Amino acid sequence: MIDARLPRISVVVTCYNCRDYIADAVRSVARQTLRDFDCVIVDDASTDDSAAVIQSTLDALADSRFRLIRLEKNVGQTGATRRGLAETRATFVCFLDSDDLWNTDFLERHLAAHLNETYAVGFTACNARLIDSQGALIAGGVYWFGKDRVQVDRDQAFVPLDPARVPTLDAARGTAGWQGQTPYRLYTKRVVHWVWVSTSSMMFRRSLIDLVFPEDDEAFRLHMDFYIVVMAQMVAGSLLIDEALYSYRLHGRNGAADNPVLGGRLHLSSRNWGDTHARMLDLMLTAMMRNNERFITALGDRQYRRMVLRMRAARTSPLIGWALVVRSWLI
């Protein structure tokens, strides 16, 4: 044990018309075992009584670590998050969606992972339980966490399950209990494939967020998570915690995940997102080229050029993409 103080953590919760769930989300932050944090809740000009529900919840908590900011104009996910970030200064920052719930040890486990002796990662991410609108469990985890979604069950007719990952049910209390897991995996590959769950599952270094946070609020009203996570992975890598430390709520009115859980590969969104992925990558490349001096200062010229080549590789044909990746290896 050393005497150095633990770093502080800031939490930003954004809310838009989520009166039914925001109180539970805020209370899940208040119940954290790690107590040294501050929490900013940003109401993005909700048209229901979300702001009143938040204020009532904060009045009941009577906790000076929490404060509410009410926006006069709806600015979307990125704009609301930017406003919350402007009120925070801690070394680490987490973003909690207004309909999700953290386990009581969420902050403690993530900070401990960041303070590992092996590798200083840019962000940590954990698995998730899936719950419905009433908070009832739907699934114990998401299959793609830390995996290639295309390959995860291909050509595998029978796959054994680890008995330790099957919960013990308490029929009398109506609860499920999973054995504690402590596997951690460094994910340092500079790719744009999604292997995480949502930003509610993550803890970021604030210095990294300051570097990669998008500049355009309007272009990222719904896709801030994709932008900052892919950029953060390309810059600094992540550490995966193979345990569900939060609950992702499916209630039918989610911004993206609007499908019921049918089993199988969990296609949580029924929407056709068209060229959204490509447009996000183009915007990332544009930001990196426009702010090249800032990125080179932070990363160094060599890593910057490698990152640009990998981004370009993701936006072209497989053959040209392969050639660009090879070029990145040779830098």
LOBA-776044 format. One record per residue (C-alpha): residue in three letters; x, y, z. Coordinates in steps of 0.5 Angstrom, whole numbers, padded with zeros to 4 digits, always signed. Layout:
ALAXYZ
...
END
This chain:
MET+0000+0000+0000
ILE+0003+0007-0002
ASP+0001+0014+0001
ALA-0001+0017-0006
ARG-0008+0020-0006
LEU-0013+0017-0011
PRO-0015+0021-0017
ARG-0021+0024-0017
ILE-0027+0022-0022
SER-0032+0026-0025
VAL-0039+0023-0028
VAL-0043+0027-0033
VAL-0050+0024-0034
THR-0054+0027-0040
CYS-0062+0027-0040
TYR-0067+0028-0045
ASN-0074+0026-0044
CYS-0072+0021-0039
ARG-0077+0022-0033
ASP-0078+0015-0032
TYR-0071+0012-0031
ILE-0067+0018-0029
ALA-0068+0018-0022
ASP-0065+0011-0022
ALA-0059+0013-0026
VAL-0057+0018-0021
ARG-0058+0014-0015
SER-0054+0009-0018
VAL-0048+0014-0018
ALA-0050+0016-0011
ARG-0049+0009-0008
GLN-0042+0008-0011
THR-0037+0005-0006
LEU-0032+0010-0008
ARG-0034+0016-0006
ASP-0029+0022-0008
PHE-0033+0024-0015
ASP-0037+0030-0017
CYS-0043+0029-0021
VAL-0046+0034-0026
ILE-0053+0032-0029
VAL-0055+0036-0035
ASP-0062+0036-0037
ASP-0062+0038-0045
ALA-0068+0042-0045
SER-0073+0036-0044
THR-0080+0037-0046
ASP-0083+0032-0040
ASP-0082+0034-0033
SER-0075+0030-0033
ALA-0071+0036-0030
ALA-0076+0036-0024
VAL-0075+0029-0023
ILE-0068+0030-0023
GLN-0068+0036-0018
SER-0073+0032-0013
THR-0068+0026-0013
LEU-0062+0031-0011
ASP-0066+0034-0006
ALA-0067+0028-0003
LEU-0060+0026-0003
ALA-0058+0032+0000
ASP-0051+0031-0003
SER-0046+0037-0005
ARG-0042+0032-0010
PHE-0049+0033-0015
ARG-0051+0039-0019
LEU-0056+0040-0024
ILE-0055+0044-0030
ARG-0061+0046-0035
LEU-0060+0048-0042
GLU-0065+0052-0045
LYS-0064+0049-0052
ASN-0064+0042-0054
VAL-0057+0041-0057
GLY-0056+0033-0057
GLN-0052+0028-0054
THR-0045+0032-0056
GLY-0047+0039-0054
ALA-0050+0037-0047
THR-0044+0032-0045
ARG-0040+0038-0047
ARG-0043+0043-0043
GLY-0042+0038-0037
LEU-0035+0037-0038
ALA-0034+0044-0038
GLU-0036+0044-0031
THR-0031+0038-0029
ARG-0024+0038-0028
ALA-0022+0031-0025
THR-0017+0026-0028
PHE-0022+0021-0030
VAL-0029+0022-0033
CYS-0035+0017-0034
PHE-0041+0018-0038
LEU-0048+0015-0036
ASP-0054+0015-0040
SER-0060+0017-0036
ASP-0063+0010-0037
ASP-0057+0006-0035
LEU-0055+0003-0028
TRP-0048+0002-0025
ASN-0047-0003-0020
THR-0045+0000-0013
ASP-0037-0002-0015
PHE-0037+0001-0022
LEU-0032+0007-0020
GLU-0028+0003-0016
ARG-0027-0003-0021
HIS-0025+0002-0026
LEU-0021+0006-0023
ALA-0017+0000-0020
ALA-0016-0003-0027
HIS-0013+0004-0029
LEU-0008+0004-0024
ASN-0006-0003-0026
GLU+0002-0004-0026
THR+0002-0006-0033
TYR+0000-0001-0038
ALA-0003+0006-0038
VAL-0009+0005-0042
GLY-0014+0011-0045
PHE-0020+0008-0042
THR-0023+0002-0039
ALA-0030-0002-0041
CYS-0034-0007-0038
ASN-0039-0012-0040
ALA-0047-0011-0039
ARG-0053-0014-0036
LEU-0059-0013-0040
ILE-0065-0010-0037
ASP-0072-0008-0039
SER-0076-0002-0037
GLN-0078-0005-0030
GLY-0071-0007-0029
ALA-0072-0014-0030
LEU-0066-0018-0032
ILE-0066-0020-0040
ALA-0059-0023-0041
GLY-0053-0024-0037
GLY-0048-0020-0042
VAL-0047-0018-0049
TYR-0044-0023-0053
TRP-0040-0019-0057
PHE-0036-0016-0052
GLY-0029-0016-0053
LYS-0030-0020-0059
ASP-0030-0020-0067
ARG-0038-0020-0068
VAL-0037-0023-0075
GLN-0033-0029-0072
VAL-0036-0030-0065
ASP-0040-0036-0067
ARG-0038-0038-0074
ASP-0037-0045-0075
GLN-0038-0047-0068
ALA-0044-0052-0067
PHE-0043-0053-0060
VAL-0040-0049-0055
PRO-0039-0050-0048
LEU-0041-0045-0043
ASP-0036-0044-0037
PRO-0041-0046-0031
ALA-0038-0040-0027
ARG-0041-0035-0032
VAL-0048-0038-0030
PRO-0052-0035-0024
THR-0054-0038-0018
LEU-0062-0036-0017
ASP-0065-0035-0011
ALA-0072-0037-0012
ALA-0074-0034-0005
ARG-0072-0027-0006
GLY-0073-0027-0014
THR-0065-0025-0015
ALA-0059-0028-0019
GLY-0052-0028-0017
TRP-0046-0029-0021
GLN-0039-0031-0019
GLY-0034-0025-0018
GLN-0030-0025-0024
THR-0023-0022-0025
PRO-0020-0023-0032
TYR-0018-0016-0035
ARG-0015-0016-0043
LEU-0011-0010-0046
TYR-0014-0008-0053
THR-0008-0005-0056
LYS-0010-0006-0063
ARG-0011+0000-0067
VAL-0018-0002-0071
VAL-0025+0001-0072
HIS-0029-0005-0070
TRP-0033-0004-0064
VAL-0032-0009-0059
TRP-0035-0005-0053
VAL-0042-0004-0050
SER-0044+0003-0049
THR-0040+0009-0046
SER-0044+0008-0040
SER-0039+0002-0039
MET-0033+0006-0039
MET-0028+0011-0035
PHE-0024+0015-0039
ARG-0017+0019-0038
ARG-0020+0027-0038
SER-0014+0029-0042
LEU-0015+0024-0048
ILE-0023+0026-0048
ASP-0020+0033-0049
LEU-0016+0031-0055
VAL-0021+0027-0058
PHE-0028+0030-0057
PRO-0032+0032-0063
GLU-0032+0039-0065
ASP-0039+0039-0068
ASP-0045+0038-0064
GLU-0050+0038-0069
ALA-0046+0032-0073
PHE-0046+0028-0067
ARG-0053+0029-0064
LEU-0053+0021-0063
HIS-0047+0018-0065
MET-0042+0021-0060
ASP-0040+0015-0057
PHE-0038+0012-0063
TYR-0033+0018-0065
ILE-0030+0018-0058
VAL-0029+0011-0057
VAL-0026+0009-0064
MET-0022+0016-0063
ALA-0020+0014-0056
GLN-0018+0007-0058
MET-0014+0009-0064
VAL-0010+0014-0060
ALA-0009+0010-0053
GLY-0012+0003-0053
SER-0017+0000-0048
LEU-0017-0005-0042
LEU-0023-0009-0042
ILE-0026-0012-0036
ASP-0030-0018-0037
GLU-0035-0017-0032
ALA-0042-0014-0032
LEU-0041-0008-0028
TYR-0047-0004-0030
SER-0054-0005-0033
TYR-0056-0003-0040
ARG-0064-0002-0040
LEU-0068-0004-0046
HIS-0075+0000-0046
GLY-0077+0001-0053
ARG-0075+0008-0053
ASN-0068+0008-0054
GLY-0064+0012-0058
ALA-0061+0007-0062
ALA-0063+0000-0059
ASP-0070-0001-0060
ASN-0070-0008-0062
PRO-0073-0014-0057
VAL-0068-0019-0055
LEU-0069-0025-0059
GLY-0063-0029-0057
GLY-0057-0030-0062
ARG-0053-0025-0064
LEU-0057-0019-0061
HIS-0059-0014-0066
LEU-0061-0009-0062
SER-0063-0004-0067
SER-0068-0005-0072
ARG-0066+0001-0076
ASN-0062+0002-0082
TRP-0056+0006-0081
GLY-0054+0007-0088
ASP-0047+0010-0089
THR-0047+0013-0082
HIS-0041+0009-0080
ALA-0037+0011-0086
ARG-0039+0019-0085
MET-0037+0018-0078
LEU-0030+0016-0080
ASP-0029+0021-0085
LEU-0031+0026-0080
MET-0025+0023-0075
LEU-0020+0024-0081
THR-0022+0031-0082
ALA-0021+0033-0075
MET-0015+0030-0075
MET-0012+0033-0081
ARG-0015+0040-0079
ASN-0012+0039-0072
ASN-0006+0036-0074
GLU-0001+0040-0070
ARG-0005+0038-0064
PHE-0005+0031-0065
ILE+0002+0031-0067
THR+0004+0034-0061
ALA+0000+0029-0056
LEU+0002+0023-0060
GLY+0008+0024-0064
ASP+0009+0025-0071
ARG+0010+0017-0072
GLN+0004+0015-0069
TYR+0000+0021-0072
ARG+0002+0018-0079
ARG+0000+0011-0077
MET-0007+0013-0074
VAL-0009+0017-0081
LEU-0007+0011-0085
ARG-0011+0006-0081
MET-0017+0011-0081
ARG-0016+0012-0089
ALA-0015+0004-0089
ALA-0022+0003-0086
ARG-0025+0008-0091
THR-0023+0004-0098
SER-0023-0002-0101
PRO-0020-0008-0098
LEU-0014-0009-0103
ILE-0012-0001-0102
GLY-0014-0002-0095
TRP-0009-0007-0094
ALA-0003-0003-0097
LEU-0005+0002-0093
VAL-0004-0002-0086
VAL+0002-0005-0089
ARG+0005+0002-0090
SER+0003+0004-0083
TRP+0007-0002-0080
LEU+0013+0001-0084
ILE+0013+0008-0081
END
